[in-house]
């Protein structure tokens, strides 16, 4: 689809449908608002197809990519597909014949005649003589179980399905003895047969046909299989398929062998005998282009993976899994093929400007600085077992994925999070090599685990990229795991990152480890970030412009290049406030802030970021957000704080609200001038604003950068005991005191002789790791890292960064 999108960049109608304008010279304009509030059209791109290099490890994926992105004669394609369809229907259509409204006794008579046929030709000739015959669209097959009470067979369709309501009951009575049953408390019924294709006797879970959906002319009907239908299935089972079909053993894997326990162990077991026959007949005839249509129906749409949807539109398989339902819909291949031909004919109409490769992106056949932009949708840890899920596709292609460099977490392949991160880092380093300096990469990412998200971030930064923006993308249609898993994230993350330009890299070599190098990076980074993000007239806070994330990006930039970080967090925050204008908790370049101010005046409101308190760091962020809005007393904060800490992590040392306040914020004790932060809040009250002005006008009060100097009892009473966010200089002093306390605690962890620290202060570990890094004491980082739970290490982006770098520098 990346290739298709690249082609459509040259399609004027598509570009204009996205809300852009295109002039006669092919210049593309987007809509913006000028300084007077008027809508203007600003040029930003040029019409024209982009030349894409499409790459995937999976032969199935690149097969699809090649076919979507290679020019084709659409009319010739449709003629060829129609010819194949007609030939296969003529040869194999008899397998999907069913009697329409037969007279009593006729199915039984015809069943006996069918059983007497010795060959497929005899069966086809017999069926060819019959009148009033329908063509099966799909047949519903049902699991068969055994009642634990009476030991009689129970057909799931007959016992559990409410046909009128169109739903399946989780609990139902046994049709023989009346005992209440569930799928969990019943054993399966089994059938044993000889599998000639692999020369083995196999045992499979029993399924029986229970419903036939068929057509006579243009009308659709449904029926319960009669004696003729059952005899036809039996006859096909007796005959040999005259075509090649895949018989590969499903590979080792959690997903690929999930059906071993019901006897579906080889590729051909995922198809009924007649569907396998027809697919073999089609496969023999298809060419380069028509094979994509065949593959799309063979891999899943005509397999046992297709679930019956209770008569509603859209029988189909579950995405992201090889799950076989208790009610499957065996779909006739020649019934679904015409629709697929029409779909692909539309897709094939575009020209091509793409080059397709099949291998790991850890090695790209491209020169250094050869690519203008990268879009990548990498594997998401262990969310999907790609090579396992692609096996049915690739078995028909006769080419399989080399899963050795497959970047996933998979127990069977012996790949955990470290192996996944290493493979992803190799790929991102190759992306970094081929991308031009100053250009961008977009990473679409989906995973519910913080540890995997941190692995992606660490891999990106280790490769040299700088993350500039993270958004969510709602794709509307979720995968099976997204829909059913309570832990699954419903939306994908879109990560925008860039390769620093040569100027920054060259300057950094000269200024690395100095304050000048820090602020040069910050200026370059702020220049790359979006200035305004608007959503329905509301401005969003851009997280990457907040002080703590700017600090994190700066630290990562230094650490990944093996350079000591010259500033503490407090020193960084103070320098940030001195050098860059701040708005709504975000920092801008001087030339950017005017645009933000202009849009800020017209916005309905500012959408604040939601902060979930799970540890000390997020608790401090939450308190900063609360106190920035309004300086508050301990009594005001405490009830709110208790509500927020319900998700406090088990390993994180519990901290009292007072301890957090004393180490990170300031309290006005009623003596001296009222701090400017509190005065600013007081001026929001009409009553207090009036009192302040009266005091100033009467000369009883003065105001300077230290705050409001007053003796007015009412003002002092309202300000006293309120906690507030300190200015950068005072914050630096607090930070030094807090860091000393954290490092004292870290020393205790260093001396700890037990196996694992169960409860600890994560901020202390972060502070200790940073200090050890500065002192090049990599062994301390590694030793303490081994004392904290592996999940904590992997799920904390700062800890894993220090740890990975320490291991690398120790030769690991």
C-alpha positions in Angstrom: 0.0 0.0 0.0 3.0 2.3 0.5 3.7 1.7 -3.2 0.1 2.4 -4.2 0.2 5.6 -2.1 3.4 6.7 -3.8 1.7 6.2 -7.2 -1.4 8.1 -6.2 0.8 11.2 -5.4 0.6 11.7 -9.2 -3.1 11.4 -9.4 -4.8 14.8 -9.4 -8.2 13.6 -8.4 -6.9 11.6 -5.4 -4.8 14.6 -4.2 -7.8 17.0 -4.5 -10.1 14.5 -2.7 -7.8 14.9 0.4 -8.6 18.6 0.5 -5.7 20.0 -1.4 -5.6 22.3 -4.4 -3.5 21.6 -7.5 -2.7 24.4 -10.1 -2.0 24.1 -13.8 1.7 23.7 -13.1 1.1 20.8 -10.7 1.9 22.8 -7.5 -0.1 21.4 -4.5 -1.5 23.9 -2.0 -2.8 23.4 1.5 -5.2 25.5 3.5 -3.9 27.7 6.3 -4.9 30.8 8.3 -2.9 34.0 7.9 -2.2 36.6 10.6 -5.5 38.4 9.9 -7.6 35.2 10.4 -8.2 34.8 6.7 -8.0 31.4 4.9 -5.1 31.3 2.4 -3.7 28.5 0.2 0.0 27.9 0.7 2.1 25.8 -1.7 3.9 22.9 -0.1 4.4 20.1 -2.6 4.3 19.1 -6.2 2.0 16.7 -8.1 3.8 13.6 -9.3 4.2 9.9 -8.5 7.0 9.1 -6.0 9.4 6.3 -6.8 9.2 3.8 -4.1 11.5 1.0 -3.0 9.2 -1.7 -1.4 10.8 -4.2 0.9 9.6 -7.1 3.1 11.0 -10.2 4.6 8.0 -12.2 3.6 7.7 -13.6 0.0 3.9 -13.4 0.4 4.1 -9.7 1.2 6.4 -8.8 -1.7 4.4 -11.0 -4.0 1.3 -8.8 -3.2 3.4 -5.6 -3.4 4.8 -6.6 -6.8 1.3 -7.3 -8.2 -0.2 -4.1 -6.9 2.6 -2.0 -8.2 3.4 -3.4 -11.6 1.6 -2.2 -14.8 -0.9 -4.6 -16.3 -3.3 -4.8 -19.2 -6.5 -4.8 -17.2 -8.7 -6.1 -20.1 -6.3 -9.0 -20.8 -6.3 -9.8 -17.1 -10.1 -10.0 -16.9 -10.2 -12.1 -20.1 -7.7 -14.5 -18.7 -9.4 -14.8 -15.3 -12.8 -15.4 -17.0 -11.3 -18.2 -19.2 -9.8 -19.9 -16.1 -13.0 -19.6 -14.2 -15.1 -21.1 -17.1 -12.6 -24.1 -17.5 -12.6 -24.9 -13.8 -16.3 -24.6 -13.5 -16.8 -27.0 -16.4 -14.4 -29.5 -14.9 -15.2 -29.2 -11.2 -18.6 -27.6 -11.0 -20.3 -31.0 -10.3 -18.7 -31.1 -6.8 -20.9 -28.2 -5.7 -24.2 -29.4 -7.1 -27.2 -29.8 -4.8 -30.8 -30.8 -5.4 -33.3 -28.0 -5.3 -36.7 -29.0 -3.8 -36.5 -32.7 -4.8 -39.4 -35.1 -4.5 -39.5 -37.5 -1.5 -37.0 -40.4 -1.9 -35.1 -38.9 -4.9 -32.0 -37.9 -2.8 -31.6 -41.4 -1.5 -31.9 -42.9 -5.0 -29.4 -40.5 -6.5 -27.1 -41.1 -3.5 -27.0 -44.8 -4.3 -26.2 -44.1 -8.0 -23.5 -41.6 -7.0 -21.8 -44.2 -4.8 -21.7 -46.6 -7.7 -19.6 -44.2 -9.8 -16.0 -45.2 -10.0 -14.4 -42.0 -11.4 -14.8 -38.3 -11.3 -15.9 -38.3 -14.9 -18.7 -40.8 -14.1 -19.9 -38.6 -11.2 -19.8 -35.5 -13.4 -21.8 -37.2 -16.2 -24.4 -38.4 -13.7 -24.9 -34.9 -12.2 -25.0 -33.4 -15.7 -28.1 -35.4 -16.4 -30.0 -34.1 -13.4 -32.6 -31.3 -13.6 -33.5 -28.6 -11.0 -30.0 -28.5 -9.6 -28.6 -25.6 -7.6 -24.9 -24.5 -7.2 -23.5 -24.4 -3.7 -22.2 -21.0 -2.6 -21.0 -22.3 0.8 -21.6 -25.2 3.1 -21.6 -24.8 6.9 -19.7 -27.4 8.9 -20.2 -28.0 12.6 -18.0 -29.5 15.3 -19.3 -32.7 16.9 -18.8 -33.3 20.6 -19.5 -36.1 23.1 -21.9 -35.6 26.0 -20.0 -36.5 29.3 -23.3 -37.8 30.9 -24.8 -40.0 28.2 -21.7 -40.4 25.9 -23.9 -39.6 22.8 -22.6 -37.4 20.0 -23.8 -33.8 20.1 -23.7 -31.7 16.9 -22.8 -28.2 18.1 -25.0 -26.6 15.4 -28.1 -28.6 16.5 -27.6 -28.1 20.2 -26.1 -24.7 20.7 -27.3 -22.5 17.8 -30.5 -20.5 18.0 -31.2 -20.3 14.2 -34.1 -17.8 14.5 -32.2 -15.4 16.7 -28.9 -16.0 14.9 -26.8 -16.5 18.0 -24.8 -19.2 19.7 -25.6 -20.2 23.3 -22.6 -20.7 25.6 -24.6 -23.2 27.7 -27.2 -25.6 26.2 -29.0 -28.9 27.0 -27.9 -32.2 25.6 -30.5 -33.2 23.0 -30.3 -36.8 24.2 -30.3 -36.6 28.0 -31.0 -33.0 28.8 -27.7 -32.4 30.8 -26.5 -28.8 30.6 -23.4 -28.6 28.5 -20.7 -26.1 27.5 -17.9 -26.6 25.0 -15.5 -26.7 27.9 -17.1 -29.7 29.6 -17.4 -31.9 26.5 -14.8 -34.0 24.7 -14.6 -33.8 21.0 -15.7 -36.6 18.7 -12.9 -37.9 16.4 -12.5 -39.5 13.0 -9.5 -41.6 12.0 -8.5 -41.9 8.3 -5.6 -42.6 6.0 -4.0 -39.4 4.5 -2.7 -40.5 1.1 -1.0 -37.2 0.5 1.5 -37.7 3.4 1.2 -41.5 3.7 0.0 -41.4 7.3 -3.0 -42.4 9.3 -4.4 -39.2 10.9 -6.9 -38.4 13.7 -8.9 -35.2 13.3 -11.8 -33.6 15.2 -15.1 -34.5 13.6 -17.1 -32.0 11.7 -20.3 -32.6 9.7 -22.1 -30.5 7.1 -25.2 -28.9 8.6 -26.4 -26.1 6.2 -26.0 -25.4 2.5 -26.4 -22.0 0.9 -26.9 -22.3 -2.8 -28.2 -20.5 -5.9 -30.6 -21.4 -8.6 -30.3 -18.7 -11.3 -30.1 -15.4 -9.4 -32.1 -16.6 -6.4 -30.5 -17.8 -3.2 -31.7 -20.6 -1.0 -30.7 -22.6 2.1 -31.3 -26.2 3.0 -30.2 -28.9 5.4 -27.9 -31.4 3.6 -29.8 -34.4 2.3 -28.6 -37.9 1.4 -27.4 -36.8 -2.0 -25.3 -34.0 -0.6 -23.7 -36.4 2.0 -23.0 -39.0 -0.7 -21.4 -36.4 -3.0 -19.0 -35.4 -0.2 -18.2 -39.1 0.5 -17.5 -39.8 -3.2 -15.1 -36.8 -3.5 -13.3 -38.1 -0.4 -12.7 -41.4 -2.1 -11.2 -39.9 -5.3 -7.6 -38.8 -5.9 -6.9 -35.1 -6.7 -5.2 -35.0 -10.1 -3.4 -31.7 -9.3 -0.5 -30.6 -7.1 -1.4 -29.0 -3.8 0.8 -28.1 -0.8 1.3 -30.8 1.9 3.9 -29.0 4.0 4.0 -29.6 7.7 3.0 -26.5 9.6 6.1 -25.0 11.1 6.9 -24.9 14.8 5.3 -22.0 16.5 2.6 -20.9 18.9 0.2 -19.7 16.1 1.1 -22.1 13.3 0.6 -25.2 15.5 -2.4 -24.0 17.4 -4.6 -26.5 15.5 -2.4 -29.5 16.0 -4.7 -30.6 18.8 -7.6 -30.9 16.4 -5.6 -32.8 13.8 -4.9 -29.9 11.4 -1.1 -30.4 11.2 -0.3 -29.9 7.5 -1.3 -27.2 5.0 -3.7 -29.3 3.0 -5.7 -30.1 6.2 -6.9 -26.5 6.2 -9.1 -27.2 3.2 -11.9 -29.6 2.5 -11.2 -32.2 -0.2 -13.3 -30.5 -2.9 -11.9 -27.0 -2.2 -8.4 -28.4 -2.3 -9.2 -30.1 -5.7 -10.6 -26.9 -7.2 -7.7 -24.7 -5.9 -5.3 -27.2 -7.4 -7.1 -26.9 -10.8 -7.0 -23.1 -10.6 -3.3 -23.0 -9.5 -2.4 -25.2 -12.5 -3.9 -22.6 -14.9 -3.0 -19.2 -13.4 -0.4 -16.9 -14.8 1.7 -14.2 -13.2 -1.2 -11.8 -12.7 -4.1 -14.1 -12.1 -2.0 -15.8 -9.4 -2.7 -12.9 -7.0 -6.4 -13.5 -7.3 -5.9 -17.2 -6.7 -3.6 -16.6 -3.7 -6.1 -14.2 -2.1 -8.8 -16.8 -2.2 -6.6 -19.9 -1.5 -4.8 -18.6 1.5 -7.8 -17.9 3.6 -11.1 -17.3 1.9 -11.6 -20.9 0.9 -10.0 -22.5 3.9 -11.3 -23.9 7.1 -10.4 -20.6 8.7 -13.6 -19.0 7.4 -16.1 -18.6 10.2 -19.9 -18.9 9.6 -21.4 -15.5 10.5 -24.8 -16.8 11.4 -26.3 -15.8 8.0 -25.1 -12.2 8.2 -23.1 -10.7 5.5 -19.4 -11.5 5.5 -18.3 -15.0 6.4 -14.5 -14.7 6.8 -11.4 -15.5 8.8 -10.2 -13.7 11.9 -7.2 -11.5 11.1 -3.9 -12.1 12.9 -4.6 -15.7 13.9 -5.1 -19.2 12.4 -8.2 -19.9 14.6 -10.6 -22.5 13.3 -14.2 -22.0 14.6 -16.7 -24.6 15.6 -18.8 -23.4 12.7 -16.9 -23.0 9.5 -18.2 -21.9 6.1 -16.7 -23.9 3.2 -16.8 -21.4 0.4 -16.8 -22.5 -3.3 -13.7 -20.9 -4.9 -15.4 -20.1 -8.2 -18.1 -18.3 -6.3 -15.8 -15.7 -4.7 -13.3 -15.5 -7.5 -15.3 -13.2 -9.9 -15.7 -10.5 -7.1 -11.9 -10.7 -6.5 -11.2 -10.3 -10.2 -13.3 -7.1 -10.3 -11.5 -5.7 -7.2 -8.1 -6.4 -8.5 -9.0 -5.0 -12.0 -9.6 -1.6 -10.3 -6.4 -1.8 -8.3 -4.3 -2.8 -11.3 -5.3 0.3 -13.3 -2.5 2.6 -11.9 0.9 3.0 -13.4 4.0 1.8 -11.5 7.0 3.6 -10.1 8.1 1.0 -7.6 11.0 -1.4 -7.1 10.3 -4.5 -4.9 12.8 -6.5 -2.9 12.4 -9.6 -0.6 14.9 -9.6 2.3 15.6 -8.1 5.7 15.8 -4.3 5.9 19.0 -4.8 7.8 20.6 -4.9 4.4 19.3 -2.6 1.6 20.7 -2.5 -1.9 20.8 1.3 -1.8 23.6 3.8 -1.7 24.3 6.0 1.3 22.0 9.1 1.4 19.9 7.7 -1.5 16.4 8.0 0.0 14.2 11.1 0.5 11.6 9.7 2.9 10.9 6.4 4.6 7.6 4.9 5.8 7.9 1.7 7.7 5.4 -0.5 9.5 7.7 -2.8 11.6 6.8 -5.9 13.5 5.3 -5.2 16.9 7.2 -7.5 19.3 5.0 -10.5 19.7 1.7 -9.1 18.6 1.6 -11.1 15.3 3.6 -14.1 14.3 4.1 -13.0 10.7 6.1 -15.9 9.2 3.7 -18.4 10.8 0.6 -16.6 9.6 2.0 -16.3 6.1 2.7 -20.0 5.9 -0.5 -20.9 4.1 0.1 -18.2 1.5 3.7 -19.2 1.0 2.9 -22.9 0.7 1.0 -22.2 -2.5 3.8 -19.9 -3.7 6.4 -22.6 -2.8 8.7 -19.9 -1.3 8.9 -19.4 2.5 10.0 -16.7 4.8 13.5 -16.9 6.2 12.6 -16.3 9.8 16.1 -16.1 11.1 16.3 -12.3 10.8 12.5 -11.9 11.5 12.2 -9.1 14.2 9.7 -10.5 16.6 9.5 -11.9 20.1 8.9 -15.6 19.8 9.7 -18.4 22.3 9.9 -21.1 19.6 12.4 -19.0 17.6 14.3 -18.3 20.9 13.8 -14.5 20.5 13.1 -12.3 23.5 13.0 -8.6 23.8 16.8 -8.1 23.6 16.9 -10.1 20.3 13.9 -8.1 19.0 15.6 -4.8 19.9 18.9 -5.9 18.3 17.2 -6.8 15.1 15.2 -3.6 15.0 18.3 -1.6 15.7 20.1 -3.2 12.7 17.2 -2.3 10.5 16.9 1.3 11.7 20.7 1.7 11.3 20.3 0.7 7.6 17.4 3.1 7.2 19.6 5.8 8.8 22.4 5.0 6.3 20.3 5.3 3.1 18.2 8.3 4.3 19.4 11.8 3.3 20.5 14.1 6.1 17.7 16.3 7.4 15.0 14.0 6.0 12.2 12.1 7.8 11.0 8.6 8.6 7.5 7.7 9.7 7.1 4.6 11.9 3.7 3.1 12.4 3.7 1.1 15.6 1.2 -1.0 17.5 1.8 -2.8 20.8 0.1 -2.9 24.2 3.4 -3.4 26.1 5.6 -0.5 27.3 8.7 -2.7 27.0 8.2 -3.1 23.3 7.5 0.6 22.7 10.7 1.3 24.7 12.6 -1.1 22.5 11.5 0.7 19.4 12.5 4.1 20.9 15.8 2.8 22.0 16.5 1.2 18.6 15.6 4.4 16.8 17.8 6.5 19.0 20.7 3.9 18.8 20.5 4.2 15.0 20.9 8.0 15.3 17.3 9.1 14.7 15.7 11.9 16.8 12.0 11.4 17.6 10.1 14.6 16.9 6.4 13.6 17.2 4.2 10.8 18.4 0.5 10.7 17.4 -2.3 8.1 17.4 -3.9 6.7 14.3 -7.4 5.2 14.4 -7.6 2.6 11.6 -11.3 1.9 12.6 -11.0 -1.8 11.6 -9.2 -3.7 14.4 -7.5 -7.0 14.2 -8.8 -10.0 16.2 -6.4 -9.4 19.0 -7.2 -5.7 19.1 -10.9 -6.4 19.5 -10.7 -9.2 21.9 -7.7 -8.5 24.2 -8.4 -6.3 27.2 -4.7 -5.2 27.2 -4.5 -4.4 23.5 -4.1 -0.8 22.5 -6.9 0.1 20.1 -4.9 2.7 18.1 -1.6 2.6 16.3 1.1 5.1 17.2 2.6 7.2 14.4 6.2 8.1 15.2 7.8 10.9 13.2 11.6 11.0 13.5 14.4 12.6 11.5 18.0 12.1 10.6 19.9 15.2 11.8 21.4 17.2 9.0 25.1 17.3 8.3 25.5 20.8 9.7 24.3 19.8 13.2 26.4 16.6 13.2 29.5 18.4 12.1 29.0 21.2 14.7 28.3 18.7 17.4 31.7 17.0 16.8 33.3 20.4 17.7 31.0 21.2 20.7 30.2 17.8 22.1 30.0 17.8 25.9 29.6 21.5 26.2 26.6 23.8 26.9 27.0 25.2 23.4 26.4 21.7 22.0 23.3 21.3 24.1 21.6 24.5 23.0 22.6 23.9 19.4 20.8 20.6 19.5 17.8 22.1 21.2 17.5 24.9 18.6 17.8 22.4 15.7 15.3 20.0 17.3 12.7 22.8 18.0 13.0 23.8 14.4 11.8 20.3 13.4 8.8 20.1 15.7 5.3 21.2 14.6 4.5 24.7 15.9 0.7 24.3 16.1 -1.5 21.2 16.2 -5.2 22.0 15.9 -8.1 19.6 16.4 -11.7 21.0 15.8 -10.7 24.5 16.7 -8.8 23.4 19.8 -5.1 23.5 20.2 -3.3 20.4 21.4 -0.3 20.5 23.7 2.7 19.2 21.8 4.4 16.9 24.2 7.7 17.0 22.4 7.9 20.8 23.2 7.7 20.2 26.9 10.8 20.7 29.0 11.1 17.1 30.3 10.9 15.6 26.8 13.3 18.1 25.4 15.7 17.1 28.1 15.2 13.4 27.4 15.9 13.9 23.7 19.0 16.0 24.4 20.3 13.3 26.8 19.6 10.5 24.3 21.3 12.5 21.5 24.5 12.7 23.7 24.4 9.2 25.1 23.9 7.5 21.8 27.0 9.3 20.4 29.0 8.4 23.5 29.2 11.9 24.8 29.0 13.0 28.4 25.8 15.1 29.2 27.1 18.5 30.5 23.9 19.8 32.2 21.7 18.4 35.0 18.0 18.5 34.5 17.6 21.6 36.7 20.4 23.4 34.8 18.8 22.4 31.5 15.4 23.7 32.6 16.8 27.0 33.8 18.8 27.5 30.5 15.7 26.6 28.5 13.6 29.3 30.3 16.3 31.8 29.7 16.8 31.1 26.0 13.4 30.2 24.6 9.9 31.7 24.9 7.4 29.5 26.8 3.7 29.2 26.1 1.3 26.7 27.8 4.2 24.6 29.1 5.8 24.4 25.6 9.0 26.0 24.3 9.5 27.7 20.9 12.1 29.4 18.8 11.6 33.2 18.8 10.5 33.0 15.1 8.0 30.3 15.9 6.2 31.8 18.9 4.5 34.6 16.9 2.6 32.0 14.9 1.6 30.1 18.0 0.4 33.3 19.7 -1.7 34.2 16.7 -3.4 30.8 16.5 -3.7 30.7 20.3 -5.9 33.9 20.3 -8.3 32.2 17.9 -8.5 28.8 19.5 -11.5 27.7 21.5 -9.3 26.2 24.2 -6.1 24.3 24.9 -6.4 20.5 25.2 -4.2 19.5 28.1 -2.3 16.2 28.1 -3.7 13.6 30.5 -1.2 12.3 33.0 -1.6 8.9 34.6 0.2 8.7 37.9 2.1 5.4 38.2 5.4 6.3 39.8 7.4 9.2 41.3 8.2 10.8 37.9 4.6 10.9 36.7 3.4 12.1 40.2 5.8 15.0 39.9 4.5 15.8 36.4 0.9 15.6 37.6 1.7 18.0 40.6 3.4 20.4 38.3 0.4 20.5 36.0 -2.0 21.1 39.0 0.2 23.8 40.6 0.8 25.5 37.3 -2.9 26.1 36.9 -3.4 27.1 40.6 -1.1 27.2 43.6 -2.7 25.0 46.2 -2.5 24.0 49.8 -1.6 20.5 51.0 -5.3 20.1 52.2 -6.5 20.9 48.7 -4.1 18.7 46.9 -4.3 15.6 49.1 -7.8 14.3 48.2 -7.0 14.7 44.5 -3.7 13.0 44.8 -5.2 10.0 46.5 -7.6 9.5 43.6 -4.7 9.6 41.1 -2.3 7.0 42.7 -4.6 4.0 42.3 -2.3 2.7 39.5 0.9 3.1 41.5 3.3 0.4 40.3 4.0 -2.4 42.8 7.8 -2.2 42.5 7.8 1.6 43.0 8.5 2.8 46.5 5.4 4.6 47.9 6.0 8.3 48.6 3.9 10.6 50.7 2.5 13.7 49.0 4.4 15.9 51.5 7.7 14.3 50.5 7.1 14.9 46.8 6.1 18.5 47.5 9.1 19.3 49.7 11.6 17.9 47.2 10.2 19.4 44.1 8.1 22.5 44.9 8.0 25.6 47.1 5.5 26.7 49.8 4.8 30.3 50.8 5.0 30.5 54.6 3.4 34.0 54.8 6.7 35.8 55.4 8.3 38.1 52.8 6.8 39.0 49.4 4.1 36.8 47.9 5.8 34.9 45.0 4.9 36.0 41.5 3.4 32.5 40.7 0.8 33.0 43.5 0.2 36.6 42.6 -0.6 35.6 39.0 -3.2 33.2 40.3 -4.7 35.7 42.7 -5.2 38.2 39.9 -7.6 35.8 38.2 -10.1 36.5 41.1 -11.9 39.8 40.6 -12.1 40.3 44.4 -8.4 39.8 45.0 -7.4 41.7 41.9 -9.3 44.7 43.2 -7.6 44.4 46.6 -4.1 44.2 45.0 -4.7 47.2 42.9 -6.0 49.2 45.8 -2.9 48.4 47.8 -0.6 49.3 44.9 -2.5 52.6 44.2 -2.4 53.6 47.8 1.3 52.9 48.0 0.9 50.3 50.7 2.3 47.6 48.4 4.9 47.2 45.7 5.6 44.6 43.1 8.9 43.5 41.6 10.4 40.2 40.2 10.5 38.8 43.8 6.7 39.2 44.0 4.2 41.3 45.8 5.5 43.2 48.9 2.4 43.7 51.1 1.2 43.7 54.7 -2.5 43.3 53.8 -3.8 40.5 56.1 -6.4 39.2 53.6 -3.8 38.8 50.8 -1.3 37.1 53.1 -4.0 34.8 54.5 -5.1 33.7 51.0 -1.5 33.1 49.8 -0.1 31.4 52.9 0.7 27.6 52.8 0.2 27.4 49.0 2.6 25.2 47.1 3.7 26.5 43.7 6.1 25.7 40.9 9.4 27.4 41.5 11.1 29.6 39.0 14.0 27.9 37.2 16.8 29.3 39.5 15.1 28.1 42.6 14.2 24.8 40.9 17.9 24.2 40.2 18.6 24.5 44.0 15.8 22.1 44.8 17.0 19.7 42.1 20.5 19.5 43.7 19.1 18.7 47.1 16.8 16.1 45.7 19.6 14.5 43.6 21.7 14.2 46.7 18.9 12.3 48.4 18.3 10.1 45.4 22.0 9.2 45.1 22.1 8.3 48.8 19.3 5.9 48.2 21.1 4.5 45.1 24.1 3.7 47.2 21.9 1.4 49.3 20.9 -0.4 46.1 24.6 -0.8 45.2 25.2 -2.4 48.5 22.2 -4.6 48.4 23.2 -8.3 48.6 19.9 -10.0 47.9 18.9 -11.4 44.5 16.3 -8.8 43.4 15.1 -5.5 44.7 11.4 -5.9 45.1 10.5 -2.3 46.0 12.7 0.6 45.2 12.7 4.2 44.1 12.9 4.3 40.3 14.0 7.9 40.3 17.0 6.9 42.5 18.0 4.3 40.0 17.8 6.7 37.1 19.8 9.3 39.0 22.4 6.7 39.9 22.7 5.4 36.4 23.1 8.9 35.0 25.9 9.7 37.6 27.6 6.3 36.8 27.5 7.1 33.1 29.1 10.5 33.6 31.8 8.8 35.6 32.2 6.0 33.0 31.4 3.5 35.8 29.6 1.1 33.4 30.0 -1.8 35.7 27.8 -0.2 38.4 25.0 0.3 35.9 25.1 -3.3 34.9 25.3 -4.7 38.4 22.4 -2.6 39.7 20.3 -3.3 36.6 20.6 -7.0 37.4 19.2 -6.4 40.8 15.9 -4.9 39.6 13.1 -6.9 37.8 13.7 -7.5 34.1 10.3 -6.1 33.2 11.0 -2.9 35.0 14.3 -2.5 33.2 12.7 -3.2 29.8 9.7 -0.9 30.4 11.7 2.2 31.4 13.1 4.0 28.4 15.8 5.9 30.5 17.0 2.8 32.3 17.2 0.7 29.2 19.2 3.4 27.4 21.8 3.7 30.1 22.0 -0.1 30.5 22.3 -0.8 26.7 25.0 1.8 26.4 26.9 0.4 29.4 26.7 -3.1 28.1 28.0 -2.0 24.7 30.9 -0.1 26.2 31.8 -3.2 28.3 32.0 -5.2 25.1 28.7 -7.0 25.5 
